[in-house]
Amino acid sequence: MEKVDGLNKETVVPSIQQNRPALSWSVMIKEKLQTLPPYLGKFRPNVGQCCHQCTPDSLGKKHGKNTPFLGFRNLLSVSETDTRYRGWLVRRVCCVLFVSGRKVYPSPASSRLDKVCQSNRVQEALTAEHKAPDGGGSQGQLIRLSPYLPLIKTCISPGLLRFVGWVLLKIFGSMLWSIQVNLNHVEALHTASQQGSQLVYVYMRQSIMDSALIPLVLFCHNLRVPYTLCPLQINSSWIRSVLQKLGVVLLPRNALTEQDTEMDSLYSPVMTSLILELLHEGQAISVGVSWESGQGGQWLACIRQFIKEGSVPDVSLVPVGVTYDCIPKTNTQVGLSSFLWCLCSLLWRRPQGAVRIHLAQPFSLKEMCETGRCRVDGWRPLQDLLLPKILNNRADTVFGQRMMTWLLPSHYVPELIHPDQTERDLSIALILHLIYSAAACKAVMSTSLVSSLLLHKHRKGVCVSALCRDVAWLTEEVLFRNKDVGFGGSLVEVVYHSLMLLTPHLSIAAISSRKDPFIAPHPSLAATLSLSLHAQIVIHTFITEAVGACAVSAMLHEVASSGVSGSIRSDEVEDEQVKGDMEFAVVLCQSELNERVLQLCHLLPPGFMPPCQSSQSFALDAVDSLVRCGILIMEEIPREFPICDSWKKDHLSWTTSDDQYHSDSDCEEPDLRSYKLSQPTQCPEMLFFFCSLLAGHLRTLCWTTEGLELLNTPLPEAQCVAQIHSHLCDTANKNKRHYESCSKEAARIAVRTLIDLGVLLEEQQSRNIFLSPLFQLAENRQKLYRFISQYIYS
């Protein structure tokens, strides 16, 4: 934990007095003016620590651990104090002086072209193609490699970098209120760089702005600007040339999408050799990874392979969490007209929202690879984990973790394929670990809190005063879980700031009978998807509680549908009339509850649980989290004598084992425990809120299962995702609700989940997808639908 002395001025939401509505609802709130601190007590959550299990040595180093909390810095707030000069003229050109004083590490690409073209990987790929003409080998190779020569010649020009840095500060200043960076994280990177560590920054793909913000942050703090692997298709020649002189490695000019590029047999060898040469030069690299498809993770697998081969001694991986108040729209194709239109639109646009960037603690990739602490021997195909339960209702549980081979397809990096698949699984574990770490170090913004409350607790609307109370409650819950928040200040101003940014997606009404306005999410596809995107970080924060709550809901639903009268009843009220707090007579068995949680965690998308944590451990954490929240009360089954009274035991059981992890406590009988629902008034609301967090993902799986009979298989994966997405949108439009379950990303994750489950099969040669003969039967599809729908609270 990092000690702080007071509120950091840069984290407080700016007061907005202009353009207020005629009805000032902040005055109508009867409660006292409440302040939302960005931390509890005198300590700010220390986010971004590396894994204590996989990299304990890196965690012990913890660069800058004795440094006091340095606060946050707003990159857009540049003044004369950031330069070496003073005076009235300096105050007017301070931004120019600031960028001119930044340290830039030049990176010429003079000898890189020959090294990449003559590398063994590229030569073997050219030989396999048989396209180099006999006799004139070098000339024929250059002709074949001509689409990739601009990528290899990518460099960093100091003068152009300073100029573009100044332009970006001005552009972001017209778009955003602030770009907050934790200075303690920057200090740790400075220490790691001084010790000679090569840094590789890894972030989750959200927007094109991510690729610009991370180099800008490093440039403004005198850190080495990384080469950015950016999957953009730039149509303009001069924009491509400018970006390639800033260290941005783009897609080849003739490629339309990233998927098309990866099918080229030369692209992977050229990029692999280029990354190796950049690491040999001591350059930093920035890689964006997609959590829904795993694209970008193949380059992390290449770096891991370099360390295993000894080509590179070691690198330090730095997960980066970028959080937006307003998530910008992403366009992967940029042309000259769209670029000029974007610049012109900034002239009349007011700044909106803020950005919080967390640079997590660097950790050694060599330590993670060679120690063997991140194990994959417990990985199992999803169909082995769940199909026996779904189809045959088998009571015995198959323990293991879900295998996600689609995060690193075999056509990405063919040289990583091994007969036993162990090395490939370890690379997938690395990708999963970095996706989880990048998501875990992201700050929770105020718009995320408000969006999650409106979507998952107040779907039908809420008055502003009640919304303020829930925001204060949810902020405390987030801080209790050691998560950082990207806001602070007056409760009224924080809520007003969020509502102003979310106004296009809300319906706000001032009713004469109410003393404060009534707010509800707009019932449209675009509005719901935008709010759902903002709420993703809240789902990640409460994932253990959400999984446990869905398991409890499934067990309660089973009891209620079993026809046993009085299982859930009120002892003080007769018949079906229940008022006040309910007395739940149902008892939840610990083993059955753990089994339900274990089954549900296998259906989670990638990035919600670390690969180094076993599914059994996650299930126990999920149940324990509900006990800590006060939702469940743990009870011990009555015994003849107290469990701690060992003298009254009839006999002691002994066992022999050569296992070094064996404990004498394993000889004892396991404690028989059960759980009951707590009785406080807020308990049902909290339980239902946690259940609703995962309802969107589970509902997508259910709707996809219903739409399987509409697929005209076999067909490519892209067309399969498109047809499922169309079916999801039609279902949501028909029901006129639950639009958060019909995004294209959700459809892609659902298709991949059903492929892992064995419902959909994928041909190895043609890559086409067809429906499994086992699930061509409507009975089996209905069993799958019932299994998933039991976890949905409605």
N, C-alpha and C positions, 0 to 999 in steps of 0.2 A: 504494500500500500504506500502511496506517496502522500506525505503530509503537506497540507496547504494551510495558509493563514486566513484566507478569506475568499470571497467570490472573485473569480478572475473576470476582469472587465470585458475581455474579448468574448466570453462565453454567454454574456447576457443578451437576450433578444433585444434588438434596438426598438425603442419606443416609437410607435408610428401614430402620429397625430393627424396627419393630413389624409384627406379623402375618407374620413370616418363616416359611417352611415348616420342618417339623421337620428336614429334611435341608438343612443349610447347605452348598450346593454351592460357595460362594465359598472355603471353606477347602480344598476338595478339588483345586483347580487347582494344579498343581505349579509353574506358572510364577511368576516374581516379580511383585509387584504393579506393574502398568503403568498409567501415567497417559495419558489421551487429551487432549492439548491442543486447544483450539478454533482454533489457528493454528499455522503452522510457524515456528520460530525466534522472532524478535522482531517479526514483522509479521503483522497480521491482514488477510485478503483484503478489498480495498476493492470491495465489490459495489455494484451499482446505478448504475454510470457510464453516461451516455447514449452513444448510438451515435457512434463517431468518424467514420463515413462520412456519415451523414445530418445530424448536428448537431455539426459540429466547433467552431463558435463557442461553443455552450452547454457543450461539454466543456472548452473552454479557460477559461471563467469559473470553473467548479467552486467554488461558494460554500463558504467555510470550508476551502479546501484547505490553508491554513497552520496550521489549528487542530490541536493534538495530539489523540491518540485520547482521547476522553472516557469511553469505556466504555459499558456498558449500564445501563439503568434498569428496575427491576421496578415496573410501575405499581401492583401490589397491595401493595407494601411502602411504606406511607405512615407517616411518623413525624413527630415534632415538628420535626425539622430541615427538613421541607418547608413549614413555616409560619413566620410572623413571631413566634411566641410560644414561650415555654418554661415548663416547670413540670409538676407531676404531673397537674393537671387537663387541661392541653393534651394530654398523652399519651393521655388517655382519649377525647378528642373531636377528635383531630388530623385525622381524615378529614373531619369536618364543616368544620373551619377551612380545610383544604386546598382543598376545592371552593368554599368561599365566597370564597377569595382568587384564584380563577382569573379571567382576563380574558375577558369575553364580548362579542362584537360583535353588538349587537341588529340585527334585520332585520325591520322592519315591512313589511307587505304592503298599505299603504293605497292607493297609486295604481297598484299593479301590475295590479289586476283590469281597469281601464279600458284600460290599454295593451295587455294581452294580447287582450282581446275586440275591440279596434278595430284590431288588426294586420292587415296585408294578407293574410297567410296564412290567418288565421281567417276573415276576411270572404270571401275567395275560396272557401274550403271551404263556408261557409254558402250562398253564392250558387249553387254547383254543386249543392247538395242540393235547392234550391228548397223549403225547408221553413219559411222565415221568412214569416209572413203579410204580405200587402200592407197598407200603411198603418201598421201597428204593428210596424215592423221591429225596434226595440231590444228590445221586450218578447218578441217571438218568438225573437230570438237568445238572450236570457237563458234562455228555456225550453229551447232546444236545447242550450245550454252548461251547464245545471244540473248534469249529472253530473261536470263538470270544474271547477266553481267551487271545491270544497274543495281541489283540487290547486293552483289558482292562488293561493288564500289561505294556502298553507303559509308559515309564518314560524318564527322562532327566538325563544323567550321566555327571557330570561336567568335568571329565578328558577326556572322549570321545568327548564331545562337543568342548573342546579347540583344540583337535587334528584335528577334522574334520573341524573346523573353519580355522585352518592354511592350511589344504589341499585345502579348497574351495578358499581361497585367492590366492593360487598358481595356481589353475586350472583356475579361472576367469581371473587371470593376463595373462595367455597364450591365452585366448579367446577374451578378451575385452581390450580396451584402458583405460576405466575408468568406475566407478560406482559412479555416483554423487548423493549425498544426501543433502537436504536442512537442515542446522543445526538449523534453527529456528523451523522447524517442530519437530526435535528431542528434542529440549529444551521444547517445549510444552508437549510432551509425558512424559518427566521427571517430569514436574510439576504436570501433571495429576496422575502419578504413586505415587508421594509423598503424594498426597491428598487422596490416597486409592482407586482410580478408577480401576476397573477391565477392561482391554482393550481387545476388540475383533477386530481383523484386518480383513477387507473384501477387496478382490481384484477380478478383472475379470480374468478368466482363459485364458491365452494365450499360456503358455509354462510350461514345468516342471521346468524351471529355476526360475519361480516365487516363487515356494514353497521353494527354497533354498536361494533366494536373500533376502526375507523379514526376515527370522530368522537370517541370517548373518548380515544384517544391524543392527538389534536390539542387537545382541550379541556384535558387535564392539562398540556400544555406551552405554554399561552397562545397557541395558533395559532387562526386563524379556523375555526370549526366549519363544515363544508361542508353544502350541501343534498345529501341523499343520494337518488339515483334508485333506489328499491327496488321490485322487481316482486313485492310481497307483496299477497295478498288477505286483508284483515283484516275479519272479520265483525262484531266488536264495535264499537259506535259510540264508546264512550268511549276505547278503545285507539286508534282512528283519530284522534280529536281530540287525544289526547296526542302521538302521533307526528307529526302535522302541525304541532304547535307546537314540535317539535324539529328541523324542517327536513327531514323524511322525506316524499318525494313518492311516494305509494302508487299502486296501480292504482285506477281508478274502482270505485265500490261495486258496480255492476251487472256487472262483468267477472269471469269465472271464472278465466281464465288470461291470461297475457301475450299469447299468440297471438290470443285472441279480441279483446283490446283493440286490437291493431295492425290488425285488419281494419276497425275503425271509421274512417270517413273524417275525423272531427274530431280523433281522438286525436293523430295526428302533428302537424297544424298547431298545436294548442293546446300540446303539449309543446315543440315547436320555438320557439314564441313565448315560452313561459315561460323556457326556457333562455337565450334572447337577453336577456330583461329581467333575469334574475339576473346575467348577465355585465355588463350595463350598470350594475347596482347595485354592482358590485365584489365579488360574493359568490363563494365557493369552491364547487365542485361535486364530488361523488363519484359515479363511474359504475362499475358492475360489468359485466364482459363475459364472456359464456359462450364458452369455447373450442370447444365442440362444435356450437353453432348460430349463434354470432355475435350473439345477442341482447344488446342494450345498446350494440353498436357503432354503431347508427344515430345515437345522440346525439353520438358523437365525429365522425361524418361531418357532422352539422349544425354543430358548432363549427368544423370546418374550412371549411365553406361560408361561415360568418359572416366568417371572416378573409379569405377570397378576395374576398367582396363588399365588405369594408371596414367592415362593421357593428361588428366588434370589432377593435381594433388588434392584440392578440396575447394569448395565454394560455401559461402554462407547464404542461406535462403532467408528472405525477409518478406513475410506475408504483409500485404498492405490492404487496409480496410478504408474504402472511400464511401462516405455516406452523404446523401443529398437531402436537403429539405424538399426540393422539387426535382424529381428525377427527369433529366432531359431526354428528349426523344433521340433515338439512335437511327442513323442512316449509314449503311455500310458502303454506299456508292456516293462519291463526292465528285462533282464536276465544277467547272468554272462558274457557271451560272448560279448553281446552288450556293457556292461559296460567297459570291458577291451579294446574293440576296440575303444571306445570313448576316453579312457585315452591315448592309444597309438597314436591316430590321433592328439592329442594336442602337441605331441613332435615336429612335423614339420609344425604346423599351425601358421601363423602369427596372432597377435591380430587384430580383426576387430570390429569396431563399439564401441559404448558406451551405457550405460544404465542410465536413469534418474529415480529416485524413489522419489515420493512425498507422504509423510505421512500426510493426511488431518487432520483437527482439530477434536479432539474427541467430540462426542455429546452424551447426555444421551438418552438411549433407553426408559427409563421410562418416560421421559418428552415427547418423541414423541408418546408413546402409550396412556398415560393417559390424555393428554391435549385435544385430539380430534381435533387438528388443521389439521392433515392429514385426510381428509374426503373421503369416498368412496361411499357416497350416490348418487353421480352423475354418477356412472359407469353404462354403458349400454353394452349389447352384440353388437358386431360389425355389425351383420346382421340387428339389429334395427337401427343402425346409418346410414348405407349406402345402404342397399337393396332397400328401397323405392325410393331412387334417381336413383339407377342403373337400376331397372326393370321398374319402373313406371314413372321415370323422375318427381317426385314430387318436387314442388318448396319449400315447407316448410321443414326446416331443423330440425332434431331431435338433440337437444343439449345434450352433455354428453361426458364422456371419455370412451375409449375402455377398455373393460374388458378382461384381459389375465389370465384366470384361469389355463391355461396349465403351467404357471410358478410354480405352486404348485399343482401337481396332487394329487388326494385323496388317492392314494395308497402309497404315500410317508410317510405321518404322519396321520394315521387314527384318532388319538385323537384330531386333530385340526378341524375336521369337525363339523359344527354347522348347525342347521336347517335353520337359516336365512342367513348363509354364510357370515355374516358381519365380524366375526373374521378372517375367511380365507382371505377375501378381504383385511383386514388390514395387514395381513402378506404378501400378494402379493404386497401391496403398499410399505411395508418396503423393500422387495427384489428389486422392481423397483427403489426405491429411492437410494439404495446403489449401484446398477448397474450404475445409472446415475451419482452419486457422484464420484465413482471410475473412470469413464470415463472422467468426467469433470476436475479432478485434474491432469490428465496426461499431460505431456509436449509434445509440438510439435517438432519433430526432423527434421533435415535438409533433411533426406531421405524422410520423409513424404511430405514435401513441393515439392520436385522435382518430386516425384511419382505422386502427384495430378496434377501438371502442365502438365506432359507428358501424363497422361491419359485423363484429362478433358479439357485441353486447346490446347495442341500441339500434338494431336494424330498422325498427319502425319509427325511430326518431327519439330525440331527447331534448330537454330544455338546457339552456346554457349553464345554469347553476349546477345541475346534476352532472353535466359533462365536466365542469371544473373540478368537482369533487372526485370524479373517477380518474381524471388526469393526475391529480395529486396522489391518489392511491396507487395507480399503476406506475408512477415515477418511483415511488418508494419500493415497490416490488422489483422493479428493474435494477435499482441500485443495490438492493439486498443480494442480488445474484451477481454482483461484482461486474456489472456492465456499466460502461460510461454513457452519459447522455450528452447530446450536443446542444443543450440549451440551459438557461437559468434565468432567474429574475422573478418578477411578479407573476403570479398564477394567471391573472387576468390577461396580462400582456402576452404570455406564452400561448394561451388558448386563442386569443384574438389573432396572433401571428399565424398560427396553424390554420385557423378557419379562413383567413384571408388568402393563404396560398392554395387551399383546397376548395375555394369558392366555386370554380367551374364544375366541380363534381358533387356539390351539395345543393340541397333545397332548404332555404332559410326563410322562415315565415315569422312575422310579428303579429301575434294574436292578441286581440284587445283583452280577452279574459286572463291572459297570462302576463306576468310582470317581466318576463325575459323571453327572448325569441326561442323558437322551436326549430331544431336542426335535424335533418335526416339525409342520408346518402341518396343521391339521385338514382332512380331506378333505371339506369341505362347501362349498356354494355361497356362503353368507354369509361364512364365514371366508376363503375364497380371494379374494372380491371386496374385503373389507376390507383384507387384506394387499396386494392389487394396488393399491388406492387409495393406501396409504402409500408404495408403491414407485415411484409415478409421478415424483417429483422425482429419484430416482436414475436413472431412464431418461432424463430430460431432461439430467442432468449428463453421462452417458456416451453421448449420442446419436450423436456422430461415430464413436466406437469400435464402437457396436452396429451401425450401418449398414455400416461397413467389415468387421466380423466376419461379418455375414450374407452379404456379397458373397463373401468368401473361402470360407465354407461352401458357397455355391452352386457355386463353381468346383470345389472339391474333390469335391462330390457329382457333378458332371458328369464329372469324370475317373474317379471310382470306378464310375459306371454305364456308362461307355463301353466297358467290357470290356477295356481295355488292361491287361494283367497287368504288375505291377511298377511301376506309376506311383507308387504310394505303398507303399514297402516298407522293410524293415530290411535293410541290407547284411550284418549280422552274424547274422541269424537266417533259417533256411530256412522255406519254406512259409508258413503263415498264423500261426505262433506268433511274436508280437512281444512282447518284454519290455523294460522300461526305456524309455529315450528312443528315439523312432522317428526314423529317417533318412528325411525326406521328399524323394524325388527329383523331385517335381512342381515345376514352375516356373510361377509366375503372371505372365502378361504384364501390364505396367503399363496399356496401353491397354484391354485387356479388363476388367481389374479396375476401372478408372475407369468404364467403361461400365456394369458391373453396379451399382456404387454409384450412378451417376447415375440409373439406372432405378428403383432402390429408394427413393431420396430423394423421388421424385414420389408415392410412396404414403404418405408420412408424414402424420399428422394436423396441423392448424394449430398453430402455436406452437413447433414443434421446430427451426425454422430461420428466421432473420430474412429478410424479403422483400428487404432491400437486398443480400443476399449471393447471388451467382449459384449455380446448381446445379453448374456446373463447379468453382467454387471450393470449394463444400461437399464435392464428391467428392474433390478433392485433399486437403482437410483430413482427411477420413475415412481415406484411405490413409496419410497422414503420421502420424496418431494411432496407428495400429497399429505403425508403425515405432518411434515413441517409446515405446510400451508394451513393446517387445521381442517382439511377436508375429511381425512380419515382419522379414526381413533384406533390405535392398536390395542388388541385385547389378547390375553393369554387364556388358552383353554384351561379350565379348573383342573387341578391335580390333587392327588391324595396328600401330597406334601409339597412345600415350596421347592421350586427348581434349584434354588441355591443350597438346599439342605442335602448335602451329599452323604451324610451319615445314615439317612433313612433309605438309601437305595439298596435294593436287594442284592445287586451284584454289579460288578464293574466289567465292562467289555474291553477286551484288548485286541489289538491287531498288529500285524507286522507289515512293514512296507519299506522298500528301498528308495522311495521317492524322497528327494531332498526337501520338497516343499510340504511333506506330510506333517500334520500337527496332531498332538494327543487329543485335541478337542474334536478331531474327526471321529474318534471312537464313540463319542457321546451321541445320543439320539438327537435329531434336529428338533428345535423348539417348535411346538405346534402353536401357530398364531392365527388370529383372524382379525378382521377389520370391520368397523361400523362407520357409517357416515356421521359426521359431526352435526350438532344441532343448532349452531348459531345461525342467525337470520341470513348472513351473507354467504354462508357455505353453498347453498344451491346455486346462487348467482355466479360465484367463482368457479364452481364445477362446470356449469354450462358454458361459461366464457372459455375455459380451457378446452372443453369438447369442441367448441365451434372453431377453434384455431386450425384444426386438422380436417374439418368437415369439407372444405373446398377440394383438397387433394383426394380425399376418399370418394367424394361424390364424382369426381372426374373418372376415377377407376370404375365406379359403378356404371356411369353412363357409357363409358367405352365398352364395357362388357355387354351392355344392351345393344350397342351398335355393331357388334362383331358380325352379326348375320347380314348386315348391309354391305359388307366389304366384298368387292369383286376380286378375290385373290386368285392367282398370285399377282403382286404388284410391287414396285419399288417402295422403299421405306418413306421417301418424301411424299409419294402419292398416298400411301397409307395414312401418314400423319395428317395430310390435307383432308382426306375423307373423314377421319375421326374428328378433326377440328370442326368441319362443317356439321357433323352430327351433334357435337357438343353445343354449338351455337344454335342449331335448330331446337334442341331440347330446352335450352335456357330461354329462348324466345317463346317457346310454347308454354313453359311454366311461368314466364315473366318474372323470374328471380334466379338467384344463384349464378349470376353471370361470372363470378370469380372462378368458376369451374370450367370455363370454356376458352381459356387463353391458348395460344399456339404452343407456348412452352409447356403448359400442363398436358396438352395432347401428346407432345413428344415424349414427356416423361411417362405418361400412361402406356404408350406403345412399347417403350423400352421395358417397362415393368412387366407387361404381358408377355414379351419375348422371353425375359428371364424366367417367368413363371411357366413357360412351356405352352401357353395358350396360343401364341403366334410362333411360327417357326420361320427361320431365316435360312435360305439356301446359301451355301458357301461360295458357289461360283458366280451366279447371277445376282446375288444379294437381294433377291426378291423375297417378299414376305407372304406367307399363306397361313390359313387357319389350321390348327392342329386337328387331326381326325378325332382325337379324344374330346375336343370341345366343339366339334360340329354337332354333337348331341345337345339339344336344348336343355336337357336335364342337368348336364354338367355345367353349362353356362349359368343356370339358375343357382346351382350350389355355390359357384364362385361369387355371384351377385349377393347371395345371402351372407356369405362369409365376410365380404367387405362392408356391406351395409349395416352389419350389426354394430360397427364402431361409430356410425354416424348418428349424432344427436340431432333430432328434429323435433 
